[in-house]
């Protein structure tokens, strides 16, 4: 087993175990922290696939923005931190059967096709190529989206400052 395979399995294990802990934890704060580990594992998998722009975007948007806001919202609301999530045991058997069928089909497909990722086929500098495309071929669309986001920010700020009289 190469170091690439080891790191891939490590990130896959982090993602799967923390994802299972998100749905099985009874405490909403712990579920939010397990979601942080899940999103981090997915970001690591993106890095291994050579999609560095998507990995950094995953970290900045989901981990840096949305999840931190979720954690602050949960932790600052004192009533919600003491809520225990009810876990039903009725759907455990269908879920186990569904996951088993999914894993079995993925394993059989991988064994039949001898599915392997070759590192030579993965493009290493996706951020450079994406930036080059945004500045050359798609510059008009890029600028129009920037103006649209500026208009949305000004509208949101004016709606937030408006007094209800």
Backbone bond lengths (Angstrom), bond angles and torsions (degrees), N, CA, C in turn:
res aa  C-N    CA-C-N  psi(-1)  N-CA   C-N-CA  omega(-1)  CA-C   N-CA-C  phi
1 X - - - 1.439 - - 1.531 108.96 -
2 X 1.324 115.56 130.29 1.457 120.05 -179.46 1.523 110.18 -82.94
3 X 1.325 115.23 171.39 1.462 119.62 179.48 1.523 110.36 -67.84
4 X 1.337 117.28 -32.27 1.468 121.61 176.96 1.526 110.45 -62.04
5 X 1.326 116.36 -44.96 1.462 120.13 178.63 1.530 111.43 -63.60
6 X 1.335 116.04 -41.87 1.462 120.21 179.97 1.522 111.43 -61.81
7 X 1.334 116.52 -45.31 1.464 120.16 -179.78 1.525 110.52 -66.92
8 X 1.337 117.39 -37.72 1.457 120.41 177.08 1.522 110.81 -61.54
9 X 1.320 117.25 -47.89 1.459 120.29 179.74 1.525 111.64 -65.43
10 X 1.327 117.23 -32.66 1.459 120.80 177.32 1.528 110.54 -64.67
11 X 1.337 116.58 -49.30 1.468 119.65 178.99 1.528 111.45 -66.32
12 X 1.309 117.20 -36.45 1.469 119.83 177.39 1.519 110.71 -64.77
13 X 1.328 117.31 -40.95 1.464 120.51 178.67 1.526 111.18 -66.50
14 X 1.332 117.03 -40.91 1.468 120.41 176.99 1.522 110.18 -60.40
15 X 1.323 116.65 -44.76 1.461 121.07 -178.47 1.519 111.79 -65.12
16 X 1.324 117.29 -45.91 1.463 120.53 -176.52 1.521 111.53 -69.82
17 X 1.328 117.16 -46.14 1.470 120.02 -177.27 1.526 110.50 -66.16
18 X 1.324 117.18 -44.92 1.465 117.97 -179.58 1.530 111.49 -70.34
19 X 1.331 117.89 -30.77 1.458 120.12 174.47 1.517 112.06 -65.42
20 X 1.321 116.10 -40.03 1.466 119.16 175.31 1.524 111.64 -65.46
21 X 1.322 116.65 -36.07 1.461 119.84 179.07 1.528 111.50 -70.28
22 X 1.346 117.81 -28.92 1.463 120.25 176.68 1.522 110.39 -61.22
23 X 1.326 116.31 -46.67 1.464 119.53 -175.48 1.523 112.82 -83.27
24 X 1.323 118.40 -17.98 1.459 119.01 -177.43 1.527 113.51 -101.80
25 X 1.316 117.78 -10.80 1.460 120.03 -179.58 1.520 110.24 -75.34
26 X 1.305 115.97 139.94 1.449 120.81 -179.96 1.521 113.43 -87.26
27 X 1.317 118.04 -15.97 1.455 122.77 -178.33 1.522 108.93 -100.19
28 X 1.326 117.42 130.03 1.456 121.20 -175.39 1.530 112.42 -70.29
29 X 1.325 117.84 -30.30 1.463 120.72 178.21 1.519 110.10 -69.66
30 X 1.314 116.47 -43.65 1.469 119.53 176.86 1.521 111.36 -63.87
31 X 1.320 117.40 -37.76 1.462 120.59 177.09 1.521 110.96 -61.40
32 X 1.330 116.77 -38.89 1.469 120.21 178.66 1.527 110.73 -65.91
33 X 1.320 117.75 -39.65 1.464 119.83 178.23 1.536 111.30 -70.23
34 X 1.317 118.41 -35.51 1.462 120.37 174.85 1.526 110.70 -66.47
35 X 1.344 116.64 -32.51 1.456 119.84 175.74 1.521 110.87 -64.59
36 X 1.330 117.15 -34.41 1.458 121.54 175.10 1.524 110.62 -59.63
37 X 1.319 117.36 -45.81 1.465 120.80 179.02 1.524 111.36 -66.00
38 X 1.330 117.09 -36.44 1.463 120.89 178.33 1.516 110.66 -63.80
39 X 1.321 117.15 -46.74 1.462 120.57 179.97 1.528 111.44 -66.15
40 X 1.319 117.16 -34.40 1.465 120.48 175.76 1.530 110.85 -65.22
41 X 1.329 117.61 -41.73 1.465 120.77 178.01 1.516 112.19 -63.87
42 X 1.326 116.39 -39.58 1.466 119.80 177.41 1.524 110.41 -64.68
43 X 1.321 116.71 -38.98 1.461 120.42 177.00 1.527 111.28 -62.73
44 X 1.319 116.87 -40.18 1.463 119.97 176.32 1.520 112.54 -63.54
45 X 1.319 117.04 -37.03 1.463 120.23 176.66 1.524 111.26 -66.02
46 X 1.341 116.63 -37.15 1.464 119.51 176.02 1.519 111.41 -62.93
47 X 1.330 117.00 -39.27 1.464 120.39 178.01 1.522 110.27 -62.29
48 X 1.319 117.01 -42.87 1.458 120.21 -179.94 1.531 112.37 -66.07
49 X 1.318 117.10 -27.56 1.461 120.66 178.22 1.528 112.57 -82.14
50 X 1.326 117.27 -3.91 1.452 120.66 178.98 1.518 113.18 86.87
51 X 1.317 117.85 9.73 1.457 121.93 179.36 1.522 108.53 -98.53
52 X 1.342 115.77 71.06 1.454 119.61 -174.48 1.517 112.59 -68.27
53 X 1.323 117.95 -33.44 1.465 119.82 177.92 1.523 111.16 -64.97
54 X 1.321 117.01 -42.82 1.460 120.81 179.08 1.532 109.91 -66.07
55 X 1.320 117.66 -36.93 1.466 121.14 179.06 1.521 111.23 -64.92
56 X 1.328 117.29 -44.94 1.464 120.32 179.73 1.523 110.06 -68.13
57 X 1.320 116.99 -38.39 1.460 120.38 176.47 1.522 110.57 -63.12
58 X 1.320 117.01 -40.33 1.467 121.74 176.77 1.526 110.66 -58.89
59 X 1.314 116.19 -44.88 1.465 119.99 -179.54 1.520 111.31 -67.67
60 X 1.337 116.96 -46.04 1.465 119.64 -175.78 1.526 112.60 -70.66
61 X 1.326 117.22 -44.36 1.460 119.90 -174.21 1.520 110.95 -80.94
62 X 1.326 116.84 -55.89 1.462 118.62 -173.20 1.518 112.40 -78.69
63 X 1.317 116.85 -50.56 1.465 118.88 -177.41 1.521 110.56 -76.92
64 X 1.318 116.87 -45.73 1.452 120.03 -175.76 1.506 114.90 -76.24
65 X 1.293 117.98 -28.90 1.448 119.88 -175.66 1.504 114.22 -109.69
66 X 1.291 116.24 -68.95 1.456 121.58 -171.55 1.523 111.84 -65.21
67 X 1.315 117.84 -47.31 1.457 119.74 -176.29 1.524 112.19 -68.99
68 X 1.319 117.66 -37.20 1.458 119.89 178.09 1.529 110.04 -66.00
69 X 1.334 117.28 -40.40 1.465 119.55 175.17 1.519 111.47 -63.07
70 X 1.324 116.73 -39.80 1.460 120.56 177.60 1.525 110.73 -62.64
71 X 1.317 116.60 -44.56 1.462 119.87 179.53 1.524 111.81 -63.89
72 X 1.340 117.28 -43.04 1.454 119.44 177.68 1.520 110.87 -63.87
73 X 1.336 116.60 -41.16 1.458 119.35 178.72 1.510 112.46 -62.83
74 X 1.310 116.94 -40.42 1.466 120.47 179.86 1.517 110.84 -71.46
75 X 1.321 116.58 -42.44 1.454 119.35 -175.27 1.530 112.88 -76.03
76 X 1.333 117.63 -28.81 1.457 119.47 179.67 1.520 112.78 -83.28
77 X 1.304 116.97 -17.72 1.456 120.68 175.37 1.522 106.96 -90.47
78 X 1.316 116.41 105.14 1.460 119.54 -171.51 1.526 112.50 -69.00
79 X 1.318 118.12 -29.65 1.462 119.45 -178.05 1.520 112.56 -71.55
80 X 1.316 117.71 -29.78 1.458 119.77 -173.17 1.531 112.23 -81.39
81 X 1.323 117.68 -19.83 1.462 119.35 -177.95 1.519 112.67 -73.95
82 X 1.315 117.56 -17.51 1.459 120.69 -178.49 1.522 112.92 -100.08
83 X 1.301 117.08 5.28 1.463 120.69 -179.45 1.526 109.03 -82.07
84 X 1.292 116.67 128.44 1.455 121.61 174.69 1.526 108.28 -95.52
85 X 1.283 116.38 130.15 1.451 121.64 -179.41 1.520 108.76 -79.97
86 X 1.316 116.14 130.76 1.459 119.75 179.27 1.518 109.02 -78.37
87 X 1.301 115.23 132.88 1.454 120.96 178.75 1.521 108.18 -114.86
88 X 1.302 115.36 120.78 1.455 119.08 178.04 1.515 110.96 -89.45
89 X 1.308 116.26 147.01 1.455 120.45 179.23 1.519 111.38 -104.02
90 X 1.317 116.37 6.97 1.459 120.42 -178.23 1.524 110.94 -72.01
91 X 1.338 117.50 -38.12 1.453 121.51 -173.98 1.524 113.42 -94.01
92 X 1.315 118.90 11.77 1.460 120.37 -177.77 1.529 111.07 -70.43
93 X 1.310 117.92 -44.48 1.460 120.95 -178.77 1.532 112.62 -63.27
94 X 1.335 120.70 -47.87 1.469 118.78 176.35 1.520 113.14 -62.67
95 X 1.334 117.40 -34.35 1.456 119.82 178.85 1.522 110.97 -66.71
96 X 1.334 116.86 -41.89 1.469 120.21 179.11 1.524 110.59 -65.40
97 X 1.326 117.18 -41.70 1.466 120.86 178.18 1.525 110.36 -64.00
98 X 1.342 117.27 -42.75 1.460 120.93 179.78 1.517 112.57 -63.66
99 X 1.324 116.53 -43.75 1.464 120.38 178.28 1.526 110.53 -65.90
100 X 1.326 117.30 -39.17 1.470 120.32 177.59 1.515 112.40 -63.02
101 X 1.323 117.30 -43.15 1.465 120.74 177.76 1.521 110.49 -64.26
102 X 1.343 117.29 -42.30 1.462 120.92 178.91 1.522 111.59 -62.83
103 X 1.333 117.46 -47.18 1.467 120.29 179.59 1.521 111.58 -65.13
104 X 1.330 116.98 -38.76 1.460 119.75 177.96 1.511 112.51 -64.20
105 X 1.325 117.28 -41.79 1.464 119.56 179.82 1.524 111.64 -69.79
106 X 1.323 117.33 -38.30 1.466 119.68 177.40 1.522 110.68 -65.48
107 X 1.327 116.83 -41.75 1.466 120.38 178.77 1.519 111.44 -64.05
108 X 1.322 117.46 -42.42 1.464 119.15 -179.77 1.519 111.67 -67.27
109 X 1.317 117.28 -37.31 1.466 119.89 177.46 1.516 110.53 -65.97
110 X 1.335 117.08 -42.05 1.459 120.08 -179.77 1.522 111.71 -66.32
111 X 1.324 117.75 -36.38 1.460 120.22 -179.02 1.526 111.38 -74.50
112 X 1.326 117.49 -34.70 1.460 120.13 -179.92 1.519 112.24 -72.23
113 X 1.324 117.34 -37.42 1.454 119.80 -175.76 1.521 113.15 -95.98
114 X 1.330 117.60 -3.28 1.460 122.24 -178.03 1.522 109.65 51.90
115 X 1.311 114.70 56.14 1.456 124.12 -171.17 1.520 110.82 -76.80
116 X 1.334 116.30 114.26 1.456 121.18 177.33 1.524 109.07 -138.42
117 X 1.296 115.58 146.81 1.457 120.91 177.37 1.526 108.05 -96.47
118 X 1.313 115.17 124.21 1.454 119.38 177.49 1.520 108.48 -95.55
119 X 1.310 115.78 130.55 1.454 119.81 -176.97 1.521 111.92 -68.11
120 X 1.326 118.90 -25.33 1.454 120.29 -179.57 1.524 111.92 -69.94
121 X 1.332 117.95 -23.94 1.455 121.09 -179.77 1.522 112.49 -84.92
122 X 1.314 118.02 -14.10 1.452 121.33 -178.69 1.517 109.03 -85.21
123 X 1.327 115.22 127.75 1.445 119.99 178.96 1.526 109.18 -75.72
124 X 1.315 117.53 130.91 1.452 120.68 -170.73 1.524 113.71 -87.26
125 X 1.323 119.39 -29.82 1.457 120.69 -173.89 1.524 110.47 -115.64
126 X 1.308 116.71 73.82 1.458 119.76 -179.89 1.522 111.74 -75.68
127 X 1.316 118.95 -31.25 1.458 121.14 -178.94 1.523 111.13 -66.45
128 X 1.307 116.88 -41.26 1.464 120.66 178.16 1.531 110.66 -62.52
129 X 1.321 116.25 -46.69 1.466 119.73 -179.34 1.528 111.76 -65.60
130 X 1.324 117.03 -38.90 1.460 120.62 178.40 1.527 110.82 -65.90
131 X 1.304 116.75 -43.08 1.466 120.15 177.34 1.519 112.03 -63.36
132 X 1.318 116.38 -39.48 1.468 120.64 178.15 1.526 111.35 -63.75
133 X 1.334 117.08 -41.17 1.468 120.82 177.53 1.524 111.64 -66.00
134 X 1.335 117.24 -40.00 1.458 120.09 -179.12 1.521 112.36 -67.58
135 X 1.304 118.11 -29.80 1.455 120.93 -178.07 1.536 111.83 -90.23
136 X 1.320 118.81 -22.13 1.460 120.01 -178.50 1.526 112.29 -105.01
137 X 1.301 118.23 -70.74 1.463 121.60 -171.83 1.524 113.45 -77.25
138 X 1.323 118.16 -36.75 1.457 121.80 -174.04 1.527 112.31 -111.99
139 X 1.315 117.89 31.77 1.461 120.53 -175.96 1.528 111.50 -67.38
140 X 1.326 119.32 -37.61 1.460 121.26 -179.78 1.528 111.09 -65.04
141 X 1.333 116.72 -45.74 1.462 120.95 178.91 1.525 110.40 -64.64
142 X 1.323 116.87 -39.54 1.459 121.82 179.47 1.533 110.59 -62.68
143 X 1.315 117.54 -44.14 1.464 121.26 179.48 1.522 111.25 -68.42
144 X 1.338 117.82 -40.14 1.460 120.60 178.52 1.527 111.87 -64.43
145 X 1.323 116.71 -38.58 1.472 119.42 175.75 1.525 111.96 -66.12
146 X 1.322 116.91 -35.85 1.463 120.33 175.88 1.520 111.76 -64.06
147 X 1.340 116.70 -41.73 1.464 120.74 177.68 1.527 110.26 -66.48
148 X 1.333 117.17 -40.46 1.466 120.62 177.89 1.529 111.82 -61.98
149 X 1.322 117.33 -42.13 1.464 120.61 177.26 1.528 111.45 -66.34
150 X 1.337 117.77 -36.11 1.458 120.88 176.70 1.528 110.74 -64.49
151 X 1.323 117.35 -42.98 1.466 121.39 177.76 1.529 110.12 -63.05
152 X 1.337 117.76 -40.65 1.464 120.79 178.80 1.519 111.06 -64.80
153 X 1.339 117.83 -39.22 1.467 120.50 178.55 1.523 111.30 -67.09
154 X 1.331 117.74 -41.09 1.460 120.58 178.61 1.527 110.00 -65.26
155 X 1.341 117.19 -40.57 1.460 120.54 177.96 1.523 112.38 -64.62
156 X 1.326 116.49 -41.29 1.468 119.73 178.38 1.520 111.39 -66.12
157 X 1.328 116.88 -39.34 1.472 119.89 178.19 1.520 111.38 -66.69
158 X 1.328 117.07 -39.82 1.472 119.04 -179.79 1.523 110.70 -70.62
159 X 1.313 118.31 -34.28 1.468 120.57 177.22 1.531 110.50 -69.60
160 X 1.312 117.62 -34.55 1.463 121.04 -179.78 1.528 111.11 -72.32
161 X 1.323 118.21 -31.35 1.476 121.82 -177.64 1.522 111.93 -87.84
162 X 1.312 118.37 -12.47 1.454 121.13 -176.63 1.519 110.36 -65.62
163 X 1.327 115.82 131.33 1.471 120.43 176.94 1.506 109.16 -87.17
164 X 1.318 116.01 139.09 1.465 121.03 177.65 1.529 108.10 -88.05
165 X 1.328 116.67 96.67 1.475 120.67 -179.27 1.491 110.79 -116.69
